[in-house]
Amino acid sequence: MPVPVQQAINGLVCPLGDVTTFFFFAVGILTAVGYDYVLTFSNEIEYIWKKPWTWMSTLKQLSPWACRGKTIIVIRGWAFVLFLGAADMVMILRVWAMYSRSRLILVSLLVLFFLQMVSVLLTAAIQSDPRNLTAATFQILDFSVCIVDPTSFTWAKVNSILQITNGAVLCTLAVFQFVRQSFEMYNVTKEWKLNRYMGLLVREGILYFFAAFMFNIVNELASAKMLQNSGWQLIVTVIIQYVPVFTLTPRFIMSLRELHMRDVEGRRGSGIDSGFGLSSISRTAVTVRSEVFAGFRDDALEDVEMAPRKVETTKSMNDSFN
């Protein structure tokens, strides 16, 4: 084995201790993903398999296979690019719905998305060219391991910048809307109840926007590590990079389907696959207060809806006594 390659491997293995530590770490990741699938299996049957199939439920079924496709060199780059593009489009549609289908928001997000996808496709095409690849082999136990790295990183840097920008914009818009709705909820109810705001946080998928933003940052860190060398540290970084995406994205889609079935269908119209009421607002008159809680059917919403009735009842009782 060449001396520089051996030195690079020795330097990268040190942070993980030894190969056994890495194996335990990999088993832990596999256990976490499997346990998460067991937890969500009943919801998958209820909200995916028992309901009419749409493009979102199809994406839910394809996302785990896109992860498996990562192990196949021929399709790994393109399958992952298409999956990330579809996942980003779901998040763009949700933010668009959060802001009452604002044309400015939609156009701005689509422009960023288009630029990001163009850079991703160009990067994948350039790095798939054998002339832009370098290979290094080393021995681990009785196995020979080959690491292939691209040598051209110009478009990869542009792609990373656009991905981080897109993730930051989506996360910022989602968090801002959550904060605004929280204060509007307080102005109506005059109460701070943690369970209501935590429910709003989960139902609106804020954690998923944050996770997608963190994925873009980890992706940039992995690319920077590729510029230096390859080894176990890079492999573990890539595993950490991809596992949350294929775990959280199916959960995100199932939460949208659940929200659609519970809060939208039968109350403000059906045929809405975004989970937030994209088309119901245009078909049905929605008051300002009820629109604030478009994704949150709980005690807070019932308090808001019952408040005008209570006021009218109180006034009528006072008039009768007078």
BALOBA-1460 file (C-alpha; in Angstrom, 3 decimals):
// residues 322
<rec num="1" residu="m" x="0.000" y="0.000" z="0.000"/>
<rec num="2" residu="p" x="1.342" y="3.478" z="-0.809"/>
<rec num="3" residu="v" x="2.730" y="5.302" z="2.215"/>
<rec num="4" residu="p" x="0.589" y="8.493" z="1.817"/>
<rec num="5" residu="v" x="-2.596" y="6.433" z="1.637"/>
<rec num="6" residu="q" x="-1.578" y="4.447" z="4.733"/>
<rec num="7" residu="q" x="-0.856" y="7.647" z="6.662"/>
<rec num="8" residu="a" x="-4.202" y="9.127" z="5.674"/>
<rec num="9" residu="i" x="-6.035" y="6.001" z="6.804"/>
<rec num="10" residu="n" x="-4.223" y="5.919" z="10.146"/>
<rec num="11" residu="g" x="-5.114" y="9.543" z="10.781"/>
<rec num="12" residu="l" x="-8.778" y="8.989" z="9.985"/>
<rec num="13" residu="v" x="-9.241" y="5.804" z="11.994"/>
<rec num="14" residu="c" x="-7.975" y="7.408" z="15.212"/>
<rec num="15" residu="p" x="-11.136" y="9.464" z="15.981"/>
<rec num="16" residu="l" x="-13.226" y="6.285" z="15.868"/>
<rec num="17" residu="g" x="-10.870" y="4.157" z="17.931"/>
<rec num="18" residu="d" x="-10.864" y="0.951" z="15.869"/>
<rec num="19" residu="v" x="-12.867" y="-0.979" z="13.314"/>
<rec num="20" residu="t" x="-14.965" y="-2.667" z="15.991"/>
<rec num="21" residu="t" x="-16.175" y="0.710" z="17.220"/>
<rec num="22" residu="f" x="-17.319" y="1.570" z="13.711"/>
<rec num="23" residu="f" x="-19.200" y="-1.718" z="13.398"/>
<rec num="24" residu="f" x="-21.052" y="-1.066" z="16.661"/>
<rec num="25" residu="f" x="-21.815" y="2.439" z="15.451"/>
<rec num="26" residu="a" x="-23.243" y="1.100" z="12.176"/>
<rec num="27" residu="v" x="-25.374" y="-1.458" z="14.039"/>
<rec num="28" residu="g" x="-26.694" y="1.348" z="16.245"/>
<rec num="29" residu="i" x="-27.740" y="3.384" z="13.215"/>
<rec num="30" residu="l" x="-29.444" y="0.372" z="11.637"/>
<rec num="31" residu="t" x="-31.274" y="-0.348" z="14.897"/>
<rec num="32" residu="a" x="-32.482" y="3.250" z="15.171"/>
<rec num="33" residu="v" x="-33.805" y="3.290" z="11.608"/>
<rec num="34" residu="g" x="-35.499" y="-0.090" z="12.047"/>
<rec num="35" residu="y" x="-37.074" y="0.942" z="15.345"/>
<rec num="36" residu="d" x="-38.344" y="4.157" z="13.756"/>
<rec num="37" residu="y" x="-39.950" y="2.146" z="10.956"/>
<rec num="38" residu="v" x="-41.676" y="-0.116" z="13.485"/>
<rec num="39" residu="l" x="-43.069" y="2.938" z="15.287"/>
<rec num="40" residu="t" x="-44.458" y="4.437" z="12.085"/>
<rec num="41" residu="f" x="-45.668" y="1.194" z="10.476"/>
<rec num="42" residu="s" x="-49.235" y="1.474" z="11.802"/>
<rec num="43" residu="n" x="-49.500" y="5.078" z="10.622"/>
<rec num="44" residu="e" x="-48.151" y="4.046" z="7.231"/>
<rec num="45" residu="i" x="-50.917" y="1.457" z="6.861"/>
<rec num="46" residu="e" x="-53.577" y="3.915" z="8.039"/>
<rec num="47" residu="y" x="-52.603" y="6.989" z="6.043"/>
<rec num="48" residu="i" x="-50.756" y="5.537" z="3.041"/>
<rec num="49" residu="w" x="-51.904" y="2.037" z="2.142"/>
<rec num="50" residu="k" x="-55.602" y="2.382" z="3.061"/>
<rec num="51" residu="k" x="-56.028" y="5.721" z="1.256"/>
<rec num="52" residu="p" x="-56.074" y="6.568" z="-2.459"/>
<rec num="53" residu="w" x="-52.575" y="6.745" z="-3.847"/>
<rec num="54" residu="t" x="-51.200" y="10.149" z="-4.751"/>
<rec num="55" residu="w" x="-47.799" y="11.513" z="-5.717"/>
<rec num="56" residu="m" x="-46.978" y="12.106" z="-2.026"/>
<rec num="57" residu="s" x="-47.786" y="8.547" z="-0.948"/>
<rec num="58" residu="t" x="-45.776" y="7.276" z="-3.905"/>
<rec num="59" residu="l" x="-42.831" y="9.409" z="-2.786"/>
<rec num="60" residu="k" x="-43.193" y="7.918" z="0.688"/>
<rec num="61" residu="q" x="-42.729" y="4.419" z="-0.727"/>
<rec num="62" residu="l" x="-39.889" y="5.360" z="-3.064"/>
<rec num="63" residu="s" x="-37.765" y="7.198" z="-0.487"/>
<rec num="64" residu="p" x="-36.450" y="4.053" z="1.293"/>
<rec num="65" residu="w" x="-35.641" y="2.471" z="-2.078"/>
<rec num="66" residu="a" x="-33.749" y="5.576" z="-3.110"/>
<rec num="67" residu="c" x="-31.580" y="4.998" z="-0.024"/>
<rec num="68" residu="r" x="-30.948" y="1.406" z="-1.113"/>
<rec num="69" residu="g" x="-30.223" y="2.645" z="-4.597"/>
<rec num="70" residu="k" x="-27.358" y="4.668" z="-3.131"/>
<rec num="71" residu="t" x="-25.386" y="1.437" z="-2.900"/>
<rec num="72" residu="i" x="-25.637" y="0.910" z="-6.661"/>
<rec num="73" residu="i" x="-23.045" y="3.076" z="-8.372"/>
<rec num="74" residu="v" x="-24.903" y="3.265" z="-11.673"/>
<rec num="75" residu="i" x="-28.039" y="4.930" z="-10.296"/>
<rec num="76" residu="r" x="-26.962" y="6.315" z="-6.934"/>
<rec num="77" residu="g" x="-26.337" y="9.901" z="-8.010"/>
<rec num="78" residu="w" x="-29.404" y="10.398" z="-10.182"/>
<rec num="79" residu="a" x="-31.832" y="8.554" z="-7.870"/>
<rec num="80" residu="f" x="-30.725" y="10.636" z="-4.909"/>
<rec num="81" residu="v" x="-30.936" y="13.878" z="-6.895"/>
<rec num="82" residu="l" x="-34.503" y="13.145" z="-7.982"/>
<rec num="83" residu="f" x="-35.519" y="12.156" z="-4.462"/>
<rec num="84" residu="l" x="-34.090" y="15.304" z="-2.888"/>
<rec num="85" residu="g" x="-35.776" y="17.414" z="-5.552"/>
<rec num="86" residu="a" x="-39.166" y="15.843" z="-4.827"/>
<rec num="87" residu="a" x="-38.677" y="16.242" z="-1.063"/>
<rec num="88" residu="d" x="-37.735" y="19.917" z="-1.475"/>
<rec num="89" residu="m" x="-40.832" y="20.481" z="-3.614"/>
<rec num="90" residu="v" x="-43.044" y="19.067" z="-0.840"/>
<rec num="91" residu="m" x="-41.519" y="21.519" z="1.635"/>
<rec num="92" residu="i" x="-41.904" y="24.414" z="-0.818"/>
<rec num="93" residu="l" x="-45.604" y="23.632" z="-1.249"/>
<rec num="94" residu="r" x="-46.068" y="23.531" z="2.511"/>
<rec num="95" residu="v" x="-44.401" y="26.907" z="3.024"/>
<rec num="96" residu="w" x="-46.494" y="28.303" z="0.171"/>
<rec num="97" residu="a" x="-49.633" y="27.096" z="1.957"/>
<rec num="98" residu="m" x="-48.438" y="28.540" z="5.271"/>
<rec num="99" residu="y" x="-48.312" y="31.988" z="3.693"/>
<rec num="100" residu="s" x="-51.810" y="31.751" z="2.174"/>
<rec num="101" residu="r" x="-50.536" y="30.909" z="-1.301"/>
<rec num="102" residu="s" x="-48.481" y="34.057" z="-1.642"/>
<rec num="103" residu="r" x="-47.286" y="34.402" z="-5.227"/>
<rec num="104" residu="l" x="-44.139" y="36.233" z="-4.126"/>
<rec num="105" residu="i" x="-43.199" y="33.417" z="-1.741"/>
<rec num="106" residu="l" x="-43.864" y="30.749" z="-4.365"/>
<rec num="107" residu="v" x="-41.902" y="32.475" z="-7.136"/>
<rec num="108" residu="s" x="-38.937" y="33.172" z="-4.838"/>
<rec num="109" residu="l" x="-38.776" y="29.580" z="-3.597"/>
<rec num="110" residu="l" x="-39.160" y="28.144" z="-7.092"/>
<rec num="111" residu="v" x="-36.317" y="30.315" z="-8.397"/>
<rec num="112" residu="l" x="-34.019" y="29.068" z="-5.625"/>
<rec num="113" residu="f" x="-35.188" y="25.502" z="-6.239"/>
<rec num="114" residu="f" x="-34.557" y="25.763" z="-9.989"/>
<rec num="115" residu="l" x="-31.043" y="27.125" z="-9.488"/>
<rec num="116" residu="q" x="-30.285" y="24.414" z="-6.947"/>
<rec num="117" residu="m" x="-31.520" y="21.593" z="-9.197"/>
<rec num="118" residu="v" x="-29.533" y="22.901" z="-12.178"/>
<rec num="119" residu="s" x="-26.353" y="22.984" z="-10.100"/>
<rec num="120" residu="v" x="-27.068" y="19.507" z="-8.681"/>
<rec num="121" residu="l" x="-27.567" y="17.995" z="-12.125"/>
<rec num="122" residu="l" x="-24.447" y="19.652" z="-13.496"/>
<rec num="123" residu="t" x="-22.411" y="18.488" z="-10.506"/>
<rec num="124" residu="a" x="-23.692" y="14.911" z="-10.837"/>
<rec num="125" residu="a" x="-22.945" y="14.885" z="-14.556"/>
<rec num="126" residu="i" x="-19.417" y="16.248" z="-14.117"/>
<rec num="127" residu="q" x="-18.546" y="13.956" z="-11.219"/>
<rec num="128" residu="s" x="-19.899" y="10.909" z="-13.065"/>
<rec num="129" residu="d" x="-17.278" y="11.374" z="-15.770"/>
<rec num="130" residu="p" x="-14.461" y="8.828" z="-15.183"/>
<rec num="131" residu="r" x="-11.938" y="11.482" z="-16.193"/>
<rec num="132" residu="n" x="-12.889" y="13.470" z="-13.073"/>
<rec num="133" residu="l" x="-12.508" y="10.589" z="-10.610"/>
<rec num="134" residu="t" x="-9.605" y="9.338" z="-8.515"/>
<rec num="135" residu="a" x="-9.438" y="5.981" z="-6.731"/>
<rec num="136" residu="a" x="-7.557" y="4.825" z="-3.637"/>
<rec num="137" residu="t" x="-7.503" y="1.283" z="-2.243"/>
<rec num="138" residu="f" x="-6.546" y="0.041" z="1.213"/>
<rec num="139" residu="q" x="-6.813" y="-3.160" z="3.236"/>
<rec num="140" residu="i" x="-9.094" y="-3.659" z="6.257"/>
<rec num="141" residu="l" x="-8.866" y="-7.098" z="7.840"/>
<rec num="142" residu="d" x="-9.247" y="-9.501" z="4.897"/>
<rec num="143" residu="f" x="-11.073" y="-7.047" z="2.648"/>
<rec num="144" residu="s" x="-9.796" y="-4.598" z="0.062"/>
<rec num="145" residu="v" x="-11.681" y="-1.294" z="0.143"/>
<rec num="146" residu="c" x="-11.748" y="1.148" z="-2.762"/>
<rec num="147" residu="i" x="-12.704" y="4.797" z="-2.246"/>
<rec num="148" residu="v" x="-13.578" y="6.843" z="-5.330"/>
<rec num="149" residu="d" x="-13.471" y="10.633" z="-5.074"/>
<rec num="150" residu="p" x="-14.228" y="13.317" z="-7.661"/>
<rec num="151" residu="t" x="-11.426" y="15.712" z="-8.540"/>
<rec num="152" residu="s" x="-13.577" y="18.628" z="-9.795"/>
<rec num="153" residu="f" x="-15.271" y="20.589" z="-7.010"/>
<rec num="154" residu="t" x="-16.128" y="23.911" z="-8.668"/>
<rec num="155" residu="w" x="-19.771" y="23.098" z="-9.284"/>
<rec num="156" residu="a" x="-19.952" y="21.163" z="-6.015"/>
<rec num="157" residu="k" x="-19.163" y="24.357" z="-4.100"/>
<rec num="158" residu="v" x="-21.841" y="26.287" z="-5.988"/>
<rec num="159" residu="n" x="-24.301" y="23.479" z="-5.328"/>
<rec num="160" residu="s" x="-23.506" y="23.473" z="-1.605"/>
<rec num="161" residu="i" x="-24.038" y="27.232" z="-1.349"/>
<rec num="162" residu="l" x="-27.404" y="27.012" z="-3.116"/>
<rec num="163" residu="q" x="-28.518" y="24.045" z="-1.010"/>
<rec num="164" residu="i" x="-27.650" y="25.786" z="2.251"/>
<rec num="165" residu="t" x="-29.359" y="28.980" z="1.071"/>
<rec num="166" residu="n" x="-32.503" y="27.124" z="0.044"/>
<rec num="167" residu="g" x="-32.640" y="25.188" z="3.308"/>
<rec num="168" residu="a" x="-32.057" y="28.341" z="5.357"/>
<rec num="169" residu="v" x="-34.837" y="30.236" z="3.550"/>
<rec num="170" residu="l" x="-37.353" y="27.403" z="3.984"/>
<rec num="171" residu="c" x="-36.445" y="26.938" z="7.646"/>
<rec num="172" residu="t" x="-36.626" y="30.688" z="8.357"/>
<rec num="173" residu="l" x="-40.034" y="31.079" z="6.711"/>
<rec num="174" residu="a" x="-41.452" y="28.064" z="8.550"/>
<rec num="175" residu="v" x="-40.105" y="29.189" z="11.937"/>
<rec num="176" residu="f" x="-41.346" y="32.754" z="11.399"/>
<rec num="177" residu="q" x="-44.834" y="31.480" z="10.596"/>
<rec num="178" residu="f" x="-44.798" y="29.258" z="13.681"/>
<rec num="179" residu="v" x="-43.819" y="32.185" z="15.911"/>
<rec num="180" residu="r" x="-46.497" y="34.402" z="14.362"/>
<rec num="181" residu="q" x="-49.196" y="31.772" z="14.820"/>
<rec num="182" residu="s" x="-48.085" y="31.183" z="18.410"/>
<rec num="183" residu="f" x="-48.505" y="34.860" z="19.291"/>
<rec num="184" residu="e" x="-51.850" y="35.043" z="17.496"/>
<rec num="185" residu="m" x="-52.972" y="31.986" z="19.411"/>
<rec num="186" residu="y" x="-51.978" y="33.681" z="22.662"/>
<rec num="187" residu="n" x="-53.779" y="36.911" z="21.715"/>
<rec num="188" residu="v" x="-56.978" y="34.933" z="21.251"/>
<rec num="189" residu="t" x="-56.778" y="32.519" z="24.182"/>
<rec num="190" residu="k" x="-54.753" y="34.714" z="26.600"/>
<rec num="191" residu="e" x="-53.068" y="31.549" z="27.852"/>
<rec num="192" residu="w" x="-49.627" y="30.014" z="27.460"/>
<rec num="193" residu="k" x="-50.083" y="26.233" z="27.310"/>
<rec num="194" residu="l" x="-46.983" y="24.301" z="26.359"/>
<rec num="195" residu="n" x="-48.841" y="21.287" z="24.969"/>
<rec num="196" residu="r" x="-50.685" y="23.469" z="22.444"/>
<rec num="197" residu="y" x="-47.517" y="25.053" z="21.113"/>
<rec num="198" residu="m" x="-45.643" y="21.763" z="21.043"/>
<rec num="199" residu="g" x="-48.542" y="20.252" z="19.128"/>
<rec num="200" residu="l" x="-48.437" y="23.165" z="16.704"/>
<rec num="201" residu="l" x="-44.678" y="22.709" z="16.344"/>
<rec num="202" residu="v" x="-45.035" y="19.023" z="15.490"/>
<rec num="203" residu="r" x="-48.096" y="19.302" z="13.254"/>
<rec num="204" residu="e" x="-46.631" y="22.084" z="11.153"/>
<rec num="205" residu="g" x="-43.458" y="20.077" z="10.577"/>
<rec num="206" residu="i" x="-41.037" y="22.736" z="11.837"/>
<rec num="207" residu="l" x="-38.598" y="20.057" z="12.971"/>
<rec num="208" residu="y" x="-38.428" y="18.679" z="9.447"/>
<rec num="209" residu="f" x="-37.450" y="22.046" z="7.993"/>
<rec num="210" residu="f" x="-34.743" y="22.340" z="10.626"/>
<rec num="211" residu="a" x="-33.531" y="18.793" z="9.901"/>
<rec num="212" residu="a" x="-33.364" y="19.519" z="6.165"/>
<rec num="213" residu="f" x="-31.306" y="22.644" z="6.851"/>
<rec num="214" residu="m" x="-28.912" y="20.675" z="9.060"/>
<rec num="215" residu="f" x="-28.627" y="18.015" z="6.339"/>
<rec num="216" residu="n" x="-27.414" y="20.665" z="3.894"/>
<rec num="217" residu="i" x="-24.763" y="21.784" z="6.383"/>
<rec num="218" residu="v" x="-23.585" y="18.202" z="7.006"/>
<rec num="219" residu="n" x="-23.508" y="17.655" z="3.255"/>
<rec num="220" residu="e" x="-21.145" y="20.605" z="2.906"/>
<rec num="221" residu="l" x="-18.940" y="19.254" z="5.707"/>
<rec num="222" residu="a" x="-18.790" y="15.871" z="3.976"/>
<rec num="223" residu="s" x="-17.804" y="17.542" z="0.699"/>
<rec num="224" residu="a" x="-15.078" y="19.501" z="2.467"/>
<rec num="225" residu="k" x="-13.755" y="16.279" z="3.985"/>
<rec num="226" residu="m" x="-13.617" y="14.715" z="0.512"/>
<rec num="227" residu="l" x="-11.319" y="17.515" z="-0.564"/>
<rec num="228" residu="q" x="-8.729" y="16.329" z="1.972"/>
<rec num="229" residu="n" x="-8.814" y="12.548" z="2.117"/>
<rec num="230" residu="s" x="-10.986" y="9.434" z="2.396"/>
<rec num="231" residu="g" x="-11.438" y="6.809" z="5.071"/>
<rec num="232" residu="w" x="-13.627" y="5.688" z="7.947"/>
<rec num="233" residu="q" x="-14.344" y="9.206" z="9.146"/>
<rec num="234" residu="l" x="-15.734" y="10.105" z="5.731"/>
<rec num="235" residu="i" x="-17.791" y="6.915" z="5.577"/>
<rec num="236" residu="v" x="-19.356" y="7.574" z="8.988"/>
<rec num="237" residu="t" x="-20.045" y="11.191" z="8.001"/>
<rec num="238" residu="v" x="-21.873" y="10.034" z="4.882"/>
<rec num="239" residu="i" x="-23.947" y="7.575" z="6.937"/>
<rec num="240" residu="i" x="-24.912" y="10.311" z="9.394"/>
<rec num="241" residu="q" x="-25.642" y="12.556" z="6.431"/>
<rec num="242" residu="y" x="-28.135" y="10.250" z="4.712"/>
<rec num="243" residu="v" x="-29.882" y="8.314" z="7.490"/>
<rec num="244" residu="p" x="-31.900" y="11.245" z="8.976"/>
<rec num="245" residu="v" x="-33.192" y="12.245" z="5.545"/>
<rec num="246" residu="f" x="-34.620" y="8.825" z="4.769"/>
<rec num="247" residu="t" x="-36.013" y="8.585" z="8.295"/>
<rec num="248" residu="l" x="-37.580" y="12.032" z="8.587"/>
<rec num="249" residu="t" x="-38.941" y="12.433" z="5.057"/>
<rec num="250" residu="p" x="-41.404" y="9.500" z="5.303"/>
<rec num="251" residu="r" x="-42.496" y="10.819" z="8.705"/>
<rec num="252" residu="f" x="-43.011" y="14.279" z="7.213"/>
<rec num="253" residu="i" x="-45.177" y="12.922" z="4.404"/>
<rec num="254" residu="m" x="-47.226" y="10.760" z="6.782"/>
<rec num="255" residu="s" x="-47.841" y="13.742" z="9.057"/>
<rec num="256" residu="l" x="-49.132" y="15.709" z="6.066"/>
<rec num="257" residu="r" x="-51.458" y="12.869" z="5.109"/>
<rec num="258" residu="e" x="-52.673" y="12.569" z="8.686"/>
<rec num="259" residu="l" x="-53.322" y="16.301" z="8.865"/>
<rec num="260" residu="h" x="-55.221" y="16.115" z="5.587"/>
<rec num="261" residu="m" x="-57.442" y="13.282" z="6.825"/>
<rec num="262" residu="r" x="-58.116" y="14.797" z="10.259"/>
<rec num="263" residu="d" x="-58.254" y="18.559" z="9.830"/>
<rec num="264" residu="v" x="-58.989" y="19.218" z="6.173"/>
<rec num="265" residu="e" x="-61.080" y="16.448" z="4.667"/>
<rec num="266" residu="g" x="-64.725" y="16.815" z="5.617"/>
<rec num="267" residu="r" x="-64.233" y="20.242" z="7.229"/>
<rec num="268" residu="r" x="-62.970" y="22.511" z="4.451"/>
<rec num="269" residu="g" x="-62.998" y="20.241" z="1.402"/>
<rec num="270" residu="s" x="-61.177" y="17.205" z="0.066"/>
<rec num="271" residu="g" x="-58.743" y="16.509" z="-2.717"/>
<rec num="272" residu="i" x="-55.904" y="18.296" z="-0.925"/>
<rec num="273" residu="d" x="-52.692" y="16.332" z="-0.953"/>
<rec num="274" residu="s" x="-50.457" y="19.004" z="0.528"/>
<rec num="275" residu="g" x="-51.826" y="18.466" z="4.018"/>
<rec num="276" residu="f" x="-52.268" y="22.146" z="4.750"/>
<rec num="277" residu="g" x="-55.333" y="23.187" z="2.773"/>
<rec num="278" residu="l" x="-53.917" y="24.554" z="-0.453"/>
<rec num="279" residu="s" x="-57.186" y="24.541" z="-2.359"/>
<rec num="280" residu="s" x="-59.717" y="24.709" z="0.464"/>
<rec num="281" residu="i" x="-58.985" y="28.386" z="1.116"/>
<rec num="282" residu="s" x="-60.110" y="29.315" z="-2.394"/>
<rec num="283" residu="r" x="-63.307" y="27.222" z="-2.205"/>
<rec num="284" residu="t" x="-64.560" y="28.010" z="1.251"/>
<rec num="285" residu="a" x="-64.839" y="31.221" z="3.204"/>
<rec num="286" residu="v" x="-62.330" y="31.035" z="6.049"/>
<rec num="287" residu="t" x="-62.212" y="33.568" z="8.819"/>
<rec num="288" residu="v" x="-58.933" y="35.114" z="9.866"/>
<rec num="289" residu="r" x="-58.965" y="33.416" z="13.235"/>
<rec num="290" residu="s" x="-59.726" y="29.945" z="11.922"/>
<rec num="291" residu="e" x="-57.095" y="30.292" z="9.183"/>
<rec num="292" residu="v" x="-54.471" y="30.930" z="11.845"/>
<rec num="293" residu="f" x="-55.042" y="27.430" z="13.159"/>
<rec num="294" residu="a" x="-55.350" y="25.783" z="9.753"/>
<rec num="295" residu="g" x="-53.103" y="22.961" z="10.845"/>
<rec num="296" residu="f" x="-54.001" y="22.733" z="14.500"/>
<rec num="297" residu="r" x="-57.286" y="21.155" z="15.550"/>
<rec num="298" residu="d" x="-57.182" y="21.287" z="19.312"/>
<rec num="299" residu="d" x="-58.604" y="23.006" z="22.365"/>
<rec num="300" residu="a" x="-57.178" y="26.307" z="21.190"/>
<rec num="301" residu="l" x="-59.140" y="26.171" z="17.939"/>
<rec num="302" residu="e" x="-62.319" y="25.210" z="19.757"/>
<rec num="303" residu="d" x="-61.837" y="28.130" z="22.141"/>
<rec num="304" residu="v" x="-61.427" y="30.496" z="19.216"/>
<rec num="305" residu="e" x="-64.500" y="29.182" z="17.416"/>
<rec num="306" residu="m" x="-66.647" y="29.252" z="20.553"/>
<rec num="307" residu="a" x="-65.551" y="32.713" z="21.714"/>
<rec num="308" residu="p" x="-68.000" y="34.728" z="19.518"/>
<rec num="309" residu="r" x="-70.870" y="32.437" z="20.533"/>
<rec num="310" residu="k" x="-70.079" y="32.916" z="24.208"/>
<rec num="311" residu="v" x="-70.053" y="36.684" z="23.758"/>
<rec num="312" residu="e" x="-73.422" y="36.621" z="21.963"/>
<rec num="313" residu="t" x="-74.899" y="34.354" z="24.634"/>
<rec num="314" residu="t" x="-73.687" y="36.668" z="27.392"/>
<rec num="315" residu="k" x="-75.131" y="39.735" z="25.656"/>
<rec num="316" residu="s" x="-78.500" y="38.071" z="25.127"/>
<rec num="317" residu="m" x="-78.660" y="37.042" z="28.784"/>
<rec num="318" residu="n" x="-77.822" y="40.572" z="29.916"/>
<rec num="319" residu="d" x="-80.494" y="42.011" z="27.616"/>
<rec num="320" residu="s" x="-83.098" y="39.606" z="28.965"/>
<rec num="321" residu="f" x="-82.313" y="40.561" z="32.558"/>
<rec num="322" residu="n" x="-82.426" y="44.260" z="31.725"/>
